[in-house]
Amino acid sequence: MGRVMGRRLTGATLVGAACLAASIWPSSSLALDPHVFETVSSGVVLVKATGCPGAGASLGSGFFVGTKVVMTARHVVNDCRTVRVLIEGGRWISVAHRTHWRDGKAQLDVATLTLMRPVVDVWVFSLRSSQVPLQAKIAALGHPLGEAISETSGRMLARSHDHLILRVLSGQGYSGGPIVDKDGRVVGLINEGLFGRDPGVLTGAYVGDNIIAYDFSSHWGRWRRTLCKGYRNGGVADCGGNARSTPPPVRRTPPPPPRPPAPPKPIPWVPPPGFTLWTGAGDYTRGTVAYEYEASCTPASAYAVCWGVKVVSSTGCRDGLFVKTAAYDDTRAVVDDGIDEIPFAAAGQIVFAQGDTFAETAATYGVTSIDCYDF
């Protein structure tokens, strides 16, 4: 469940990128300094999903964006029953919840995994805070063929909507791994490779020298804000609130003058018929947000179950509206959760948020928090 941004690549873009790749000379130097690679490599994990349709098991890569949150490609874990990640030191950690991200009704090949417990002795990646330029050196990190972590260097060739076309050698197992710049900051997430028609003779695996990656560098601000709000206790990098500050010195000042009389209280806002005033968790002005459950929705997959929520604000959420929902089993235990982002909502405008889950034990759902920003 969740929502951010995304579009499809066009055939013309792929052909153009492939032709461009043929004319670009390979880099003779690594994109990452060996010391940088040694520092960030602990943040790259092997993702193993079991009980998957057809194949039974699926292997891919992922990377820490929080002490309890791993990001990977959606197709690595989609419709699989169980997911675990292998971190540095040979430790396996089970995944408690999966969140699949989308742009409206179009699924993105991006997923976040909430771990059963936080991990404090690994590198937590940050998103690059500017768009990666064409021809820039980049590095792909991952676990090819499910083996030890590997780095391959390459260059940025083209950008198509929300995707990057990269010239970098890759193979099966890199899916979900990070694309990083020379400082180890994430610029993209590996979605797929443009491989040859036949597998390798020795390994039986497909390899290629061009890959497609989701472009975080063009939307880093929105993604960082979404991750910070969606995973408040996930230890996400660059969210603030973790740094310790020295308290200001105590100053002796005269007592303040008496306060003027309080102005009369405004008339409370009355939500539209059928809506209920939201009084639960979230970052919003009390008494300005209301919601109503909506029975009509379109599931993201034939295997998914969806639910809808209509939300309205008397003041508007012009800097983003975030609706977090959860799915529960018959014992009211949470079996899945997610967050849906509406980039803009005017005052009095009724907007629609949706959640999806692949959990077979899901019986009911509900809203857990609403964030409304109107700076």
N, C-alpha and C positions, 0 to 999 in steps of 0.2 A: 504494500500500500504506500501511497505517497505521490507527490507530484512536484516536478520542477519544470524542465524544459526539454525539447528535442524535436528533430525533424528527420526525414529520410534523406539518404544520399541519392543523388541522381546518377543514372548511367553515364551521362556525359562527363560528370565530375570524375568518376572512377576511371574512365578511359583516359581523360586528360591527365590525371595524376599518374597513371601507369606510364604514359608517354614521357611525362616529365621525369619520372624516376629513372628512365633509361638514359637520360641525358645528365643526371647529377652524378658527380664523382663521389666515391665513397670517402668518408672521413678517415684519416690516418691516425687520429688520436681519440682517446676515450672522452665521452661527454662528461663523465663523472671522474673526479679525482679519486684515486684509490682510498684516501682517508675518508672522503665523503661517503663512498660506497660502503666502507666498513662501518660507518656510523649509522647509516639509514637501513642497512640490510636486515637488521633485526625486526624492522617494521613490516617486512614482506612475509606473507604466510602461504602455505599450501592449503587449498580448500578441497575437502573431500566430501562429496554428497553421495548417499546411498539410497536405494529404493527408488531410483529414477526410472521414468518410462523408457522402455526399450533397452537401453544400455545397462541398466541396473545400477551402475556407479558412474560418477562424473568427477574428474579432477580438473582443477584450475588454480589460479593464483588470486591473491587479495592483499590488502594492505591496511594497516591501522590508521584510522582517522580520529580515534579516541581510544582511551585505555580499555574501553569495553565495546568498541564499535569497529568492525572491519568492513571495508567496501570491496565489492567484487562485481563481476558481470552477472546479470540476471540469468543468462542461459546456463551458467555453471550449476546453479542450485534450483532451477525452475522445476516445480512439481515433484521434487525429490522429498522423501520422507524425513531423513535425518541429515544434518550437516555438522561437520567438525572442521576445525582449523588446526594445523600443525605449526607451532611457533618455535622460535629459536630454543635450542636445548632439547629438542625432541619431545616437547610437551603437547599433547592433544587437549583441546578445549572444545566442549560442545557448544552449539549455538542454541540460544533460548528462543529468539524471534528473528524472523526475516522480514525485511521491508523492500517491496518492489516499487521503483519509482516510475512515474509516467508523466507525459505532457497531455493533459486532457484525457482522452480515451486511448491515446497511443502509448503503448508501453515503451519505456527506455530499457536498454540493455545495461541497467545499473541496479544494484541491490546493496543494501546494508544489512549486516549481520550483528545482532546484539548477543554478546557472549554471556555465558552463565556466570562469569566472574571477571572483574577487571584484571588487567595485566600491567604492572607498573615498570617492568624492566625491559621494555621494548621501545623502539623509536615510533613516535606518533607523527605522521606526515601532516604538513600544512599545504594548503592550496596556494599556488602562485597567484599573486595579487595583480597581475597584468597579463594581457594577451600575449601568447608566445608568438614571436615573429616568424615569417617564412624563412626557410634555410637555417633556422636556429638549430644548434646541436641539442639532441635529446638522448635519453637513455630509457630502454625498456627493462623493467625488473620483473622477474617471475620465476616459476618452477617448471621449466620445460620437461614434458614427459613425466611430471611428478617427482623429478629428481631435485638435487640441491639448487639453491637460489643462483640465478645467473643474471648477468648484465650484458646487454648488447647495445652498442651506440649507433646512432643514425641521425637523420635530419628531418626537419619539418618540411613537407612538400606543398601541401595545399590545405585549405579549410573549406568545408562545405556545410553550411548552416551550423549545426551543433557538433560536427565531427572534424577530426584531424586526419589527414592522409600522411603517413609517415614512411620514410624509407629506412627500414631497420630489419635485420634478420630475425625471424621468429619461428616458432613451431608450436605444436599442440601442447597445451598446458600453460601458455602465457595468458590466456583469457582471464580478465579480471585484475591483472597486474597493473601497476602504475607506470605512466610515462612521466619522467621527471626532467627538470632542467639541470644545469650544471651545479646548482646549489642544493639539489635534492628535493625541490618543491614540486608538487604534483601539478602537471598541466593537462593530463588526460588519463583515461581508463581504457585498457585494451579490450576492444569488442570482438574483432575477428581479423584473420590474416587473409591476404590475397595469395592463396597457395596454388601450386601446380596441380594438374589433374591426377598425377600418380604419386603414391606414397614413396618414401625412401626405401631403397633395397635392403639396407641393413636393419633399420629400426622399424619400418612399416609405418612411420609417422609422416604427416604432411608438414612441409616447411615452405617458407617464402620470404621475400625480402621487402614486402610492403604490408602494412597493417592499417586498420581503421580503428580509431580511438575516440571515445566521447570527449568533447572539448570542455574541460573545466575552466581553463584559463580565460575564456570569453564570458563566463558567468560566475566567477569566483565569489563575488559579493553575495549573490543570492544563495548560492550553495552553502557558503559558510554560515549565513544567517539561518538557513533552513536546518542545517545540522546542529547548530547551537541551540535552537529552539526545540528541535525534535528529540535531542539527546542531552537534556540538561545535566544529567548525572552520568554521562558517558565519557567524560574526560576528553571532549573534543578540543583539538588545538585551536588557539587564537580566539577562544570565546571569552576570555577575561574572567575575572572572579577568582582566579587561582593564585595570583601574585599577592604577596604579603606587603603591606605598606606600613610605614611608621606613623603612629597616630600624631596629629598635630599637637604642639605644646599647649598647655592650659593657660589661657589668658584671663586675668582678672578684669572684668568690665563692670560698669555700673548696671544696675537692673534695667531692663528695657521699660519704655513707657507703657502705660496701660493700653491694652488692645482696644481698637474701636469696636463698636457693636457689630455683631455678625450680620451680613446681609440676609434678607429673607430667603428661605429655601426655595429652589426652583420647583416647578411642577414636575413630578416624575413622568418619564416617558412611558407611553402605553404601546407595547408591541402590537403588530398586526394580528388579526384573529387567527387562532390556531397556534401561534408562537408562544413559547415560554421564555421568560427572562432568565438569562444564563447567570448563575451565581457561583459556579464552580471554579476550578483552577484555571489559571491563565494570566496573561498580561493584557489587561484591558481596563477601561474605565467602568466601574460598577454602575449598573443600571442602564447601560447603553447597548448591550448585545442580547439578542434573543435567537432561539433556534426552534426548529420543528423537524422531526424525522420524516423522511420521504421514502415511500415504498418503491417508487419507480427508479431503477438504475440499470445500467448495462455492465455486466461483469467483464473484467479484463481478459478472461479466458473461459473456455468451456468447463474447466475444472475449478473455477473460482466461484465464490459467493460474494455478492456486493451488497452494500447498503448506502443510503443517501441521507444527507442532512442539509436542510436549508437554513441559512444564517443571514441575519439582517442587523445592521448597526445604525443607531440614530445619528451618530457623528461621522460615520464612514471609516473605512480602513484603507486609506489611500497609499499606505506604505506596506501593505501586505496583511492578509488574513490567514492564519494557520489554525486548522481544525484537526485535533488529534483524537483518534477513535481507537477502540479496542474491541476485540471479539472474545467472547467468553464461552466456556463449555457449560454443561448442565450443572456443574458445581460452582459456577461463577468464578472459576479460575481463568486468568487471561491466557489465551492460546495464540493470540496474534495482536499486533498493534501497528499503527502507521499514522502518517501525517499528510494532510492535503493542503496545498498552498494555493490561495487565490491572490494573484499579484496586486489587484486593485478592486476596491469595493466602495462605491459612492454612498453618501448618507441616504439611508432608506432603501438602498438597492438590495434585493433578495438574491443571494448567490447560492450556488449548489456545490457541496463538497461530497466526495465519495470515498468509501473504503472498500478494499477487496481482501479476501483471505483464501488461502488454499488449505487451511486447517480443516480436516474432516470432522473434528470434534466441535467445531464452532456451532453454537446454538443461538446465542443472542449477541447483541452489540450495543455500544453506547458511546457517547462523547465523553472524553476524559479531560480535555482542556481546550480553550479557545484563546488565541492571541490576536489582538487587533491593534495595528500600529497606524497612527495618524499624526505624524510629526509636523 
